[in-house]
Amino acid sequence: MSRISHDALQAFRLIARHRSFTRAADELNVSASALSQSMRQLEAELGLPLLARTTRQVTPTEAGEALLERLAPALDEIRQALDDMRERQGQPAGTLRLTLPHTAAQIALYPHLDEFLRRHPALALELDVNDSLVDIVGQRFDAGIRFSDRLQPGMQAAQVSRPIRFVVVATPAYLARRGVPKQPDDLLQHACIGYRFGASGPQYRWQFIEQQQPRQLALRGPLLANDNQARLHGARGGVGLAYLAEDLVRQDLEAGRLVSVLEPYLPPAEALYLFYPQQRRQPAKLRALIDFLREQAGLPAA
């Protein structure tokens, strides 16, 4: 039993989380074959199969699930202790697990991702780009990013973007063919490109302000997707109207490829906030990300 290493246990946890040797190997920067051999050695040491392997995925066995349940808190403590030692040297280190929706990723993070990792070579980012509501404590994320600062109790939050507007856009050709909607109810007679939260979540209702009151509309059309790029391509191709963050369509609006409609009815802009469980001491890796995102957004230091 003494031959079982901390690295092997952490690798087992990663494989179980990703359900894949390849993805776990990429994160650890080793080959999938080397990782597979390491897991066979671990199973031989314990005398139990920990992973059920198929051609499609890898899943923990009953014994593997039981081991993970017992190991997870201890492995987290070890990881945090090692990160703390590195941070005593003044450098953020370790893995920062972050969950955020597609729009937040595309606007606030993706354009600056390479610069952040260059500045912090001892820090690794693990991203869960997911529009569903995620329990960051239960799923062991360090932090999440969402619109607005209305968060569940027990969370701290820091603004990490300028306010972002959402707009309704279509091509000039579509509007010439179908007419320009003058009020939100006109959209009921138009082709609207819909958005769904996740693979099987609810369909997003478009948000408006009408007679100083918030209004939500459930709209139908020829295209429904859970991906911003699909909706953007649909709008550019003249499929219909799309409800998108202005930052994602700014160049199209400036070039005249898309036109914004219903401007008097659009809701106020909302900022993105990074949120995380309350802690006595904010980890250096979390502070590094907050400071970086605020810098990129042109916000003063928190």
C-alpha positions in Angstrom: 0.0 0.0 0.0 2.9 2.3 0.7 3.8 2.4 -3.1 0.5 4.2 -3.9 1.4 7.8 -4.7 -0.5 11.0 -4.3 0.0 11.7 -8.1 -1.7 8.3 -8.9 -4.7 9.2 -6.7 -5.1 12.6 -8.2 -4.9 11.1 -11.7 -7.6 8.6 -10.8 -9.8 11.5 -9.6 -9.2 13.4 -12.9 -10.1 10.4 -15.0 -13.3 9.9 -13.1 -14.2 13.5 -13.4 -13.6 13.7 -17.1 -14.8 10.2 -17.9 -11.8 10.1 -20.3 -8.2 9.1 -20.2 -7.4 11.4 -23.1 -8.8 14.6 -21.4 -7.3 13.7 -18.1 -3.9 13.1 -19.8 -4.1 16.5 -21.6 -4.7 18.2 -18.3 -1.8 16.4 -16.7 0.4 16.8 -19.8 1.2 13.1 -20.0 0.3 10.5 -22.6 -3.0 8.6 -22.3 -1.2 5.3 -22.5 1.1 6.3 -19.6 -2.0 7.3 -17.6 -3.7 4.0 -18.4 -0.6 2.1 -17.2 -0.6 4.1 -14.0 -4.2 3.2 -13.3 -3.6 -0.5 -13.9 -0.8 -0.3 -11.4 -3.1 1.4 -8.9 -5.8 -1.2 -9.3 -3.2 -4.0 -8.9 -2.0 -2.4 -5.7 -5.5 -2.2 -4.3 -6.7 -5.5 -5.7 -9.9 -3.9 -7.0 -11.0 -2.6 -10.4 -11.6 1.2 -10.0 -12.6 2.1 -13.6 -14.9 0.4 -16.0 -13.6 1.0 -19.5 -15.6 0.9 -22.7 -14.9 2.1 -26.2 -17.0 5.2 -25.5 -16.1 6.3 -22.0 -14.5 5.5 -18.7 -16.6 5.4 -15.5 -15.8 4.6 -11.9 -16.8 1.2 -10.6 -18.7 0.9 -7.3 -15.4 0.5 -5.5 -14.0 3.5 -7.4 -17.0 5.7 -6.4 -16.6 4.7 -2.8 -12.8 5.5 -2.9 -13.5 8.8 -4.6 -16.0 9.8 -1.9 -13.5 9.2 0.8 -10.5 10.6 -1.0 -12.0 13.9 -2.4 -11.8 16.0 0.8 -8.3 14.8 1.6 -7.0 15.4 -1.9 -8.5 18.9 -1.8 -6.7 19.6 1.4 -3.4 18.4 0.0 -3.9 20.5 -3.2 -4.7 23.6 -1.2 -1.8 23.1 1.2 0.6 22.8 -1.8 -0.9 25.8 -3.5 -0.6 27.8 -0.2 3.1 26.9 0.0 3.7 28.1 -3.6 1.6 31.3 -2.9 4.0 32.1 0.0 6.6 32.7 -2.7 4.3 35.4 -4.1 3.1 33.5 -7.2 -0.5 32.2 -7.8 -0.3 28.5 -8.3 -2.4 25.3 -8.7 -5.6 24.7 -10.6 -8.5 27.2 -10.7 -11.8 25.6 -11.5 -14.2 28.0 -13.0 -17.8 27.7 -14.4 -19.3 30.3 -16.6 -21.9 30.7 -19.4 -21.0 30.9 -23.1 -21.6 34.6 -23.4 -19.4 35.5 -20.4 -16.6 33.2 -21.8 -16.8 34.8 -25.2 -16.8 38.4 -24.0 -14.8 38.5 -20.8 -12.4 35.5 -20.9 -11.6 34.0 -24.3 -10.1 37.2 -25.8 -7.6 37.4 -22.9 -7.0 33.8 -22.0 -3.5 33.5 -23.5 -2.3 36.7 -21.7 -3.6 35.5 -18.3 -1.9 32.2 -18.6 1.4 33.8 -19.8 1.3 36.1 -16.7 0.7 33.2 -14.3 2.7 30.2 -15.6 2.2 28.2 -12.3 -1.5 28.5 -12.6 -3.8 26.2 -14.6 -7.4 27.0 -15.6 -10.1 24.3 -15.8 -13.2 25.8 -17.5 -16.7 24.5 -17.4 -18.6 26.6 -20.1 -22.2 25.9 -19.1 -25.3 28.0 -19.2 -27.1 25.9 -16.6 -27.2 26.9 -13.0 -24.3 25.2 -11.3 -23.7 24.5 -7.6 -20.1 25.6 -7.3 -19.7 24.2 -3.8 -21.3 20.9 -4.5 -19.3 20.4 -7.8 -16.1 21.7 -6.2 -15.6 24.8 -8.4 -13.4 27.6 -7.0 -15.7 30.2 -8.6 -18.3 31.0 -11.2 -19.2 34.0 -13.4 -22.7 35.1 -14.1 -24.7 38.2 -15.0 -25.7 40.5 -12.1 -24.7 40.4 -8.5 -27.9 38.8 -7.3 -26.4 35.6 -5.8 -27.3 33.0 -3.3 -26.5 33.5 0.3 -23.0 32.8 1.4 -21.3 34.0 -1.8 -19.0 36.9 -2.3 -18.9 38.7 -5.7 -16.7 41.0 -7.6 -17.7 42.8 -10.8 -15.4 41.7 -13.7 -16.9 43.4 -16.7 -18.4 46.7 -17.9 -22.3 46.6 -18.2 -23.3 44.6 -21.3 -26.4 45.3 -23.4 -28.4 42.7 -25.2 -29.9 43.6 -28.6 -32.3 42.2 -31.2 -30.6 42.0 -34.6 -31.4 40.8 -38.1 -29.9 41.4 -41.6 -31.2 44.4 -43.7 -32.4 41.8 -46.3 -34.5 40.0 -43.7 -36.1 43.2 -42.5 -36.8 44.4 -46.0 -38.5 41.1 -46.7 -40.5 40.6 -43.4 -40.7 44.2 -42.1 -39.2 46.0 -39.1 -40.8 45.1 -35.7 -42.0 48.3 -34.0 -42.9 46.8 -30.6 -42.1 43.5 -28.8 -45.5 41.9 -29.7 -44.6 42.2 -33.4 -42.0 39.5 -32.9 -44.8 37.0 -32.6 -45.2 37.3 -36.4 -41.5 37.0 -37.1 -38.9 34.2 -37.4 -37.0 34.3 -34.1 -33.8 32.4 -33.4 -34.2 30.8 -30.0 -31.9 29.9 -27.3 -32.0 26.9 -24.9 -30.2 26.6 -21.6 -28.0 23.5 -22.0 -29.1 20.3 -23.9 -32.5 19.9 -22.3 -33.1 23.1 -20.3 -35.8 25.6 -20.7 -35.9 28.0 -23.7 -34.8 31.5 -23.0 -37.5 34.2 -23.0 -36.5 37.4 -24.6 -36.3 40.4 -22.2 -37.9 43.8 -22.8 -39.0 46.9 -20.9 -42.5 48.0 -21.9 -44.4 50.8 -20.2 -41.6 50.8 -17.6 -42.3 47.2 -16.7 -40.2 44.1 -17.5 -41.7 41.9 -20.2 -40.7 38.4 -21.2 -41.6 36.8 -24.5 -41.5 33.1 -25.5 -40.9 33.2 -29.2 -40.7 30.5 -31.9 -38.7 30.2 -35.1 -36.9 28.0 -37.5 -33.7 27.7 -35.4 -33.2 26.8 -31.7 -29.7 26.4 -30.3 -27.7 26.4 -27.1 -24.7 28.0 -28.8 -24.1 31.7 -29.5 -22.2 31.0 -32.7 -25.1 29.0 -34.2 -27.5 31.9 -33.4 -25.1 34.5 -34.8 -24.5 32.5 -38.0 -28.3 32.1 -38.3 -28.8 35.9 -38.0 -26.0 36.7 -40.4 -27.6 34.3 -42.9 -31.0 35.9 -42.8 -32.7 33.1 -41.0 -34.4 35.5 -38.6 -34.0 37.8 -35.6 -31.6 36.9 -32.8 -31.3 38.2 -29.2 -27.5 38.5 -28.5 -25.0 40.4 -26.4 -24.1 43.6 -28.2 -20.4 42.9 -27.8 -20.8 39.7 -29.9 -22.4 41.6 -32.8 -20.7 45.0 -32.6 -18.6 44.6 -35.7 -21.6 43.3 -37.7 -23.6 46.4 -36.6 -20.8 48.8 -37.5 -20.4 47.2 -40.9 -24.1 47.2 -41.6 -24.3 43.4 -41.9 -26.8 43.4 -39.0 -29.3 46.0 -37.8 -30.5 46.5 -34.2 -34.3 46.8 -33.7 -36.6 47.6 -30.8 -34.0 49.8 -29.2 -36.6 51.7 -27.0 -37.7 48.4 -25.4 -34.3 46.9 -24.6 -33.5 46.3 -20.9 -30.6 48.0 -19.1 -27.1 46.6 -19.5 -25.9 44.2 -16.9 -22.4 43.5 -15.7 -20.7 40.1 -15.2 -19.7 39.1 -11.6 -17.3 36.5 -10.4 -18.7 34.8 -7.4 -17.2 32.4 -4.8 -17.9 31.0 -1.4 -17.0 33.3 1.5 -13.6 32.6 2.9 -11.4 34.0 5.6 -8.6 34.4 3.2 -9.0 34.9 -0.6 -6.7 32.5 -2.4 -4.0 34.2 -4.5 -5.2 32.4 -7.7 -8.7 33.8 -7.3 -7.4 37.3 -6.6 -5.2 37.1 -9.7 -8.1 36.3 -11.9 -10.4 39.0 -10.5 -7.6 41.6 -10.8 -6.8 40.5 -14.4 -10.5 40.6 -15.6 -11.1 44.0 -14.0 -7.9 45.3 -15.7 -9.0 44.0 -19.1 -12.5 45.6 -18.6 -10.9 48.9 -17.7 -12.3 48.7 -14.1 -10.4 50.1 -11.1 -8.6 47.6 -8.8 -11.0 46.1 -6.3 
